[in-house]
């Protein structure tokens, strides 16, 4: 029996195809578990981008916030398309994505992510949100590859499980 039976399913949203597939998979899992679905997007000062010269920090933050709201609304549409009966709570945080999702994992039954869409060398240089959360989250983590999410429900297919042994054992 799971120790997380009635806690929300949280899906990380970053606007990529991987993220959209993970959202749809998470919606199906939330319906199956009969729990709340939370769609979360986080951004911080390091992720602010702006194409005009000399933007202010406030302009960058406003642009990132608007983008985050747009990404979350689009993710909610994807979740509804997959599972019309599942309502999704939208969460937008101004914080490093890994830190935000790690904090949210304390009150979650499952954290669902799509793999980052960057090349292996880039992943080694900048780190991986998925790897960090799989190692440190306070709840189970599912990293759902897009082709798996489209072809199989959460109750089908192969699963890779990692178990962290407690130092006292």
Secondary structure as UniProt FT lines:
FT   TURN            3..6
FT   STRAND          8..12
FT   HELIX           17..33
FT   STRAND          37..43
FT   HELIX           45..47
FT   TURN            53..54
FT   HELIX           57..82
FT   TURN            84..85
FT   STRAND          88..94
FT   HELIX           97..105
FT   TURN            106..107
FT   STRAND          108..113
FT   HELIX           120..126
FT   HELIX           129..136
FT   STRAND          140..143
FT   HELIX           146..151
FT   TURN            154..155
FT   TURN            167..168
//
